[in-house]
């Protein structure tokens, strides 16, 4: 088993969680509201017309997926950091002013991490490690509104979820609610598939702007969200410009990161055998990632003896299983990866299918 499974895990698990009503206590604790009646189609249109470009807010994210707490120190800490959104609760302050100015402050225990973008300049500061990394975005990345490494927000998660809405989904509205002081419609997505682990998704939609304010994912037959993210405070005004100017604190170790080339993709097309494939449709589809045959993959070190590997996976027929209440990921003994919001038996069947 190669180290590439650690690299793939955030890229595979989080989208499956997302693609597979405001959060019960912190997000929906305000008094109930009564909004003008709308149909689900009208709320979807409200989201599609959302044009918020500036905001300041505090986000709360909670995961209750049945996973152990990940290490924050030691050899596996870096891998744990990449997966930390899958365990416990996390808070962050978010500031946005257009597509080129963002700041995210992730609040850890007794520390914080800052990601600041101002135009082409990006700073990543870790107060615990006392490190600051500066990088400059290339031309390709200048037009993007989300710097690499920033955490997902409700509108980003909702956009991914809504791409999956088709004839396999029942779209309805729950009771109106208030999130971070904003009256909101409660858009509910319920998979029709009987074998998916996902029970439903709730998206709180600001009644005035159409901005998604919170997203909840419920495992089948569960009334408490397995994964949720939402605003607890929100101001839809432009933040102070000084928030996007960052100066490393005294004593911080500053590193200049070379900018990535704008064209880092291979010049030739990938062969069909190297591309991920999707079997099935809708919420119970399965993503299959082939064996990594690249030079980096061949040089990867084995991690089957890693404490983190042991904590996150269990032995299963044909390989190792990463299991949560919303998603399963099967890492086969020959290096392939199968992921889906389905029982492990369906992944094993996909792995052995000819």
Residue pairs with C-beta under 8 A, 6 or more apart in sequence:
1 302
1 303
1 304
1 309
1 319
1 320
1 331
1 333
1 335
2 292
2 297
2 300
2 301
2 302
2 303
2 335
3 300
3 301
3 302
3 303
4 292
4 296
4 297
4 300
4 335
5 303
5 331
5 337
6 79
6 82
6 303
6 308
8 289
8 337
9 82
9 83
9 312
9 322
9 329
10 82
10 83
12 287
12 289
12 329
12 337
12 339
13 83
13 86
13 322
13 324
13 327
13 329
13 339
14 85
14 86
14 152
15 160
16 287
16 326
16 327
16 329
16 339
16 340
16 341
17 86
17 217
17 227
17 324
17 326
17 327
17 341
18 152
18 157
18 160
18 161
18 217
19 160
19 161
19 163
19 164
19 283
20 196
20 197
20 198
20 217
20 283
20 326
20 327
20 340
20 341
21 174
21 175
21 177
21 186
21 188
21 200
21 202
21 204
21 216
22 28
22 177
22 178
22 179
22 184
22 186
22 202
22 204
22 213
22 214
22 216
22 230
23 60
23 62
23 214
23 216
23 225
23 228
23 230
24 216
24 224
24 225
26 60
26 62
26 230
26 232
27 60
27 179
27 180
27 204
27 213
27 214
27 228
27 230
27 231
27 232
28 177
28 178
28 179
28 204
30 177
30 178
30 179
30 181
31 178
32 175
32 176
32 177
32 178
33 176
33 177
33 178
33 183
33 184
34 176
35 176
35 183
35 185
35 207
36 207
38 46
38 173
38 185
39 173
40 171
40 172
40 173
40 187
43 173
43 185
43 187
43 205
44 162
44 165
44 171
44 187
46 185
46 205
46 207
46 210
47 158
47 162
47 187
47 203
47 205
47 210
47 212
48 210
49 210
50 155
50 209
50 210
50 211
50 212
51 209
52 155
52 209
52 211
52 236
53 96
53 97
53 98
53 99
54 96
54 97
54 98
54 236
54 237
54 238
54 239
55 94
55 95
55 96
55 211
55 234
55 235
55 236
55 237
55 239
56 93
56 94
56 95
56 96
56 234
56 235
56 237
56 239
57 93
57 94
57 180
57 231
57 232
57 233
57 234
57 235
58 91
58 92
58 93
58 94
58 231
58 232
58 233
58 234
59 91
59 92
59 93
59 94
59 151
59 153
59 154
59 229
59 230
59 231
59 232
60 89
60 90
60 91
60 229
60 230
60 231
60 232
61 85
61 89
61 90
61 91
61 92
61 151
61 228
61 229
62 88
62 89
62 90
62 225
62 227
62 228
62 229
63 85
63 86
63 87
63 88
63 89
63 226
63 227
64 224
64 225
64 226
64 227
64 325
65 86
65 87
65 226
65 227
65 324
65 325
65 326
66 323
66 324
66 325
67 86
67 87
67 312
67 324
68 87
68 311
68 312
69 87
69 88
70 76
70 80
70 81
70 83
70 84
70 86
70 87
70 308
70 311
71 77
71 80
71 307
71 308
72 80
72 81
72 108
75 306
76 306
76 307
76 308
79 308
80 308
83 312
84 90
85 151
85 152
86 324
90 106
90 107
90 151
91 106
91 107
92 104
92 105
92 106
92 107
92 151
93 103
93 104
93 105
93 107
94 102
94 103
94 104
94 105
94 153
95 101
95 102
95 103
95 104
95 239
95 243
95 244
96 102
96 145
96 239
97 238
97 239
97 241
97 244
99 143
99 144
99 145
100 117
100 118
100 119
100 142
100 145
101 117
101 118
101 119
101 244
102 115
102 116
102 117
102 145
102 146
102 147
102 150
102 244
103 114
103 115
103 116
103 117
103 239
103 243
103 244
104 114
104 115
104 150
104 151
105 112
105 113
105 114
105 115
106 112
106 113
106 114
106 115
106 151
108 128
110 128
111 126
111 127
111 128
112 127
113 124
113 125
113 126
113 127
113 128
114 123
114 124
114 125
114 127
114 246
115 122
115 123
115 124
115 147
115 149
115 150
116 122
116 123
116 124
116 125
116 244
116 246
117 123
117 137
117 147
117 244
118 244
118 245
118 246
119 142
120 136
120 137
120 142
121 134
121 135
121 136
121 137
122 134
122 135
122 136
122 137
122 147
122 148
123 132
123 133
123 134
123 246
123 248
124 132
124 133
124 135
124 149
125 131
125 132
125 133
125 246
125 248
125 249
125 252
126 132
127 249
130 249
130 251
130 252
130 253
131 252
131 253
131 254
131 255
132 248
132 249
132 252
132 253
132 254
132 255
133 254
133 255
133 256
133 257
134 254
134 255
134 256
134 257
135 256
135 257
135 258
135 259
136 259
137 147
137 259
138 259
138 260
138 261
138 262
139 262
140 262
140 263
141 147
141 148
141 260
141 262
146 156
152 229
153 229
154 203
154 204
154 211
154 212
154 213
154 214
154 215
154 229
154 230
154 231
155 211
155 212
157 212
157 215
157 229
158 203
158 212
158 215
161 189
161 201
161 203
161 215
162 203
164 282
164 283
165 171
165 189
166 281
166 282
168 191
168 192
168 193
168 281
168 282
168 283
169 189
169 190
169 191
169 192
169 282
169 283
170 189
170 190
170 191
170 192
171 187
171 188
171 189
171 190
172 187
172 188
172 190
173 185
173 186
173 187
173 188
174 186
174 187
174 188
174 202
175 186
176 183
176 184
176 185
176 186
176 207
177 183
177 184
177 186
177 204
178 184
179 204
179 206
179 213
179 214
179 230
179 231
179 234
180 213
180 230
180 231
180 232
180 233
180 234
181 233
181 234
182 206
182 207
182 208
182 213
182 234
183 206
183 207
183 208
184 204
184 205
184 206
184 207
184 213
185 204
185 205
185 207
186 202
186 203
186 204
186 205
187 202
187 203
187 204
187 205
188 200
188 201
188 202
188 203
189 200
189 201
189 202
189 203
190 199
190 200
190 201
191 198
191 199
191 200
191 282
191 283
191 284
192 282
192 283
193 282
193 283
193 284
195 284
195 342
195 343
195 346
196 220
196 282
196 283
196 284
196 341
196 342
197 219
197 220
197 325
197 326
197 327
197 328
197 341
197 342
197 343
198 217
198 218
198 219
198 220
198 283
198 326
198 341
199 218
199 219
199 220
199 221
199 222
200 217
200 218
201 215
201 216
201 217
201 218
202 214
202 215
202 216
202 218
203 212
203 214
203 215
203 216
204 212
204 213
204 214
204 215
204 230
205 211
205 212
205 213
206 212
206 213
209 236
211 236
213 230
213 231
213 234
214 228
214 229
214 230
214 231
215 228
215 229
215 230
216 225
216 227
216 228
216 230
217 225
217 226
217 227
217 228
217 326
218 224
218 225
218 226
219 226
219 325
219 326
222 325
226 324
226 325
226 326
227 326
248 254
273 290
274 290
274 293
275 290
276 287
276 288
276 289
276 290
277 287
277 288
278 285
278 286
278 287
278 288
279 285
279 286
279 288
279 350
280 286
280 340
283 341
284 340
284 341
284 342
284 346
285 340
286 338
286 339
286 340
286 342
286 346
286 347
286 350
287 337
287 338
287 339
287 340
288 336
288 337
288 338
288 350
288 351
289 336
289 337
289 338
289 339
290 336
291 297
291 334
291 335
291 336
292 298
292 300
292 335
297 335
303 309
304 320
309 320
312 322
313 320
313 321
313 322
313 331
314 320
314 321
314 323
315 321
316 330
316 344
316 348
317 348
318 330
318 332
318 333
318 348
318 351
318 352
319 330
319 331
319 332
319 333
319 351
320 330
320 331
321 328
321 329
321 330
321 331
321 344
322 328
322 329
322 330
322 331
323 329
323 344
326 341
327 339
327 340
327 341
328 339
328 340
328 341
328 342
328 343
328 344
328 347
329 337
329 338
329 339
329 347
330 337
330 338
330 339
330 344
330 347
330 348
330 351
331 337
332 338
332 351
336 351
338 347
338 350
338 351
339 347
340 346
340 347
